Amino acid sequence: MLWVAVIVGFAILAAVIMVIIGLRDNSEGDPLQDRLVEYAARGEITDLEEIELSQPITERILYPLARKFGELALRFTPQNAIQQTTKKLELAGNPGGMDATVFWALRMAGLSLGALLFFVATIAPEGSFLKGRGLIVGIPAAAMGFFLPELWLNGRISKRQHDVRKAMPDALDLLTICVEAGLGFDAAMSKVYEKWDNVVALSFGRVIREIQLGKLRRDALKDMADRLGVAEMTSFIAAVIQSEQLGVSLARVLRIQADQMRIKRRQLAEEAAHKAPIKMLIPMAILIFPSICIVLMTPAILMLMQSALSGILGF
């Protein structure tokens, strides 16, 4: 039983790894063709079979097989779903350098967990817990394994956006001080990048690098707003671009935006404070109130059991 489950698990893991390799290596060129071009450039003439056999086994067997698995997975995976996952991973900050193919491979691996449990339940001996409960155990396990990565990704997006909203007022204050002191907007963003190590500072640092590589500042700022996905940052970028186009004082715009961001952060804090009593009702009703009842009622029940009323009450 155990060995069968282990073998099936390793087979599923190997299939997932091969799907990942196939999806990530579809855009790469043919290594055999590259080797032929290399030999032709050096003026050496050799047999095609010898060139193919000289390649490592990963390039001759594993990679081609993995590409086939990748092409098969792409046929059943909607392109819209891949694009949406790529967008969500970008909003989450690309945790762990993960791309859409790896994320979907994790979801497929979680889905295969239900199939594994169903298979184990079918071959389980009589009298065991899993015998006859394949669907009862397999369907919830498959659903949980498939949707848990999505819930984790949404949580990372929410946390990152919360960090952006929390850090924006301080970053805008520093931008305002630097611009009012005579620095340009690019130099002010560099100061923010040097001063802090948070999501906003790292985003400004990426904008600076893109500008240095030749990208227009307004395009780099718009891309930063798209990567963060925060409405406050989008409105701030729109105000900066508009002030640049209309010739309005940038320091004044930054001052107004910083005040608005600080008011917005205070409003969000007050909203969270108003939600706290409602969120506290569930743990109080489930955990605290029953414990208080047990502590208060147990001595009274013990005293009634020892009194003359125990026979009347049926204790």
N, C-alpha and C positions, 0 to 999 in steps of 0.2 A: 504493500500500500504506500508506504512512505517513499520507496524508491520510484514508484510510478509517478507520484506527485512531483518529486524532484525532477525527474526526466522531462515531464510535461512542462514544468516551470522553466527549465533551462531551454527547452525548445521555443517556448513563447518569447523568452528574453532574447534568444538569438535572432528570431524573426524580427523583433522590434529593432534591434541594433542594425540589422541589415536594411530595414526600411529607412532608418535614419541616414545610413551611409548612402543609400541609393538616392534619397531625396536631396541630400546636400551635395552630391557629386554629379548630378545630372548636367550641370552647366560646364563641367570640366571637359577638356578635349580627350581624344583617344590616346592613351599612352603608347600604343603600338605605332600609331601614325607619327607621334612625336619622335619615337625611336628611329623610324624610317627616315624622317627628315634629318635627324642628327647624323645618321650614317651617310646619307646622300651629300650632306654638307662637307663631310670629311673625305668624300670620294671613295668610300669603301663599299664594296658590293658583297652582299651576303644573302643567305637564304632567309626567306620570311619565317619559316618554321623555326630556325635557329634563333632569330630575334625574339620570337614569341616565347620560346622556351627559356630564354635568358631573363625574362621578367620574373619578379617574385610571384609567389602563389596568390598573394592578395590581389594583384593586378590581373592575373590570368583567370581566377575562379571567383574569389569572394566579391570583388567590386562589380564584375558583370552580373553576378547573381543578385547582388544588392540593388543594382540599377533596375533590374526587372521587377523586384519587389517594390521599389520606389515608383516605377511607372504604374504598377497595379494599384498602389495606394492612391496615387494622384487621380486615377480614373474614378475612384469612389469618394474622393474628398472634394467638395465643392470649392471652386477657386475663390468664391466670395468668403467662405469660411477661413481660408488661408489668409486672405487679405485682412479680414477683421481681427484674426489672431495676431498678425504682425503689428497691426495698429495698437492693439491692447498691450502687447509686449513692449512697444515703444512708449506707451503711456506709463507703464510700470517701471520704466528705466532699464529694460532688458536685463532682468535679474539672472545672474549667473551666465551671461552671454548666451542665453537660450534663444533659439529662433523658432519659427512657427512649426517646422517639421519635427523638431524635438518635442515641442509641447504636445502636438497631436499624437506623437508616438507614445508619450506618457499617458495620454488619455486612452489610447487603444490598449496599452498594457494594463491599465486599470480596468478596462472593459473585459479584457481576457481573464481577469481574476475570477469573474463570475462563471465563465466557461470552465475554468480550472476546478472551481468548487463543485460545479455541476457534474463534471467528469469524475471527480473523487467520490461524490455521493452515489454515482451509479455503480461504482466498483467496490463500494464500502461493504464490509461483511454484515451479515444480519445481526441486529441488536445494537449496532453502533448509532451514534447520535445523527450522523449525516445520512444514514440509509433512508431513502424515501423522502428526503427533504431537499433535494437538489434545487428545485425551483424556489423554494422558500428561502434558501440560503444564497443561491447563485444570483437571483435577480437583484436583491438589495446590494449585494457585494459589487455586481457589475455597475449598477447605477451610481453607487458611492465612488467607485474607482474612476468612473467616467466624468463625474461632475465635480469631484474634489479639486482637481487642478484648476478648473474654471473659477471655483469659489476662491481658491488661493490667489489666483491672478487678479480677480476683482478686489480682493482685500489689499493687495500690493498697490493697485492703482489708487484706491481710496486713501491709503496711508501716505502715498507720495503726494497726492494733491493736497492733503491736509498739511503736510510739511511745507509745501509751496505757499499756501495761504498764510501759514504761521510765520514764515521767514520773509515774506514780501515787504511788509511795512519797514522793517529794519534795513533791508536792502535798498529800498527806495529812499529812505532817509540818508543813507550813505551816498547814494547817487546824487541826491540834491545838494548835499554839503560839498561834494567834489566839484559838481558843475558850478555852483555858486563861487567856489574858490578859484575858478578859472580853467579847470580841466575840461577837455572835450568829453563827449559822451562815451567814446570808445575807451579813453583812459579811465573814466569813472567806472565803467564795467570791469576793467582790469583790476581796479582797487577793490571792488567787491569780491572778485575772484581770489585775490590775494588775502583778503581779510578773513573770509569764512570758508567753511567746508560743508556746505549743505546743497540741496538740490538747486536752489536759485543761483548760487554762486557758480556751481559747476555748469549750469546752463549758460550763464554769461560767459564763462571761459570758453565754452564750445563756440559761442557766437563770435568771440574775438578771433579764435583760430580760423573759423570760416571766412571772416572778413580778411584776414591776412592771406588766405589762399585765393582771394580775388572775388569772393561772393559779395553782392551788394548788401549793404547793411540792413535795408528794409526787408530783403528776402531772408536774410539770416534771422532777423527778429521774428518774422512771420513763422518760419520753420520752428523756432524755439517755442512759440505759442502753441503750435500744433503738437509738438512733442509733449508739452506739459498738460494740455487739455483743461486748463483752468480759465474760467470766464474772466476773472479779475486780471490775470496776466494778458489775456487777449485784448481786453479794453485798454490796458496800460500800453501795450505795443501799438495799438491803433492810435492812441493819443500822441505817442512819441513820433510816429511816422507822419501824422497829420501836422504836428508842430514843425517838423522838418520841412514839409512841403509848403506850408503857409508862411514860414518865417516867424512863428510865434516864439517867445522866449522859452527855451527849454527848461530853465531853472524854475520858472513859474508853473509850468505844466507838471514837472516832477514834484513840486511842493504840493500841488492840489491832489495829485495821484497818491502821494504818501499819506496825506490826511484822510483821503477816502479809504485807503487800504487799512489804516488803523481803526477807523470807525467800523469797517466791515469785520475786522478781526474781533473787535469788542462785541459786535452784534452776534457773531458766531459763538463766542464764549457765553453770552447770555442765553442764547438758544440752547446750548448744551446744558447749561445750569438748570433751565426750565424742564428739560427732558429727564434730568437725573431722578426726581421723585417717582416718575412713572416707571423708569427702568428698575428702581429699587423695589417695586411692589412684588415682582416675581420672586426674587430670592427671599424676601421677607415672608411671603405667603407660603413658600415651599419649605424653607429651612428655618427661619427664625421663629415664626409663630408656633409651629408644631413643637419646637424645642422648649419654648416658654410654657406651653400648655403641659408638656410632660413634667417639667420641673415644678410647676405650681400645683398640678392636679394629683401627681403621684403620692405626696404625703397625705392628702385628704382621702384618697382611695384606700391607702393602707390603714388609716385611722378608722374608716367606716368598716373595713373588713374585720377589725379587732373589736368593734363595738357591738352593742346588742342589736343594732339595726342590720347586722350582716345577714341574719337569717331571713329578715323581711325582704331585704333587697336581693337576696339570692346569691350572696358572695360565698 
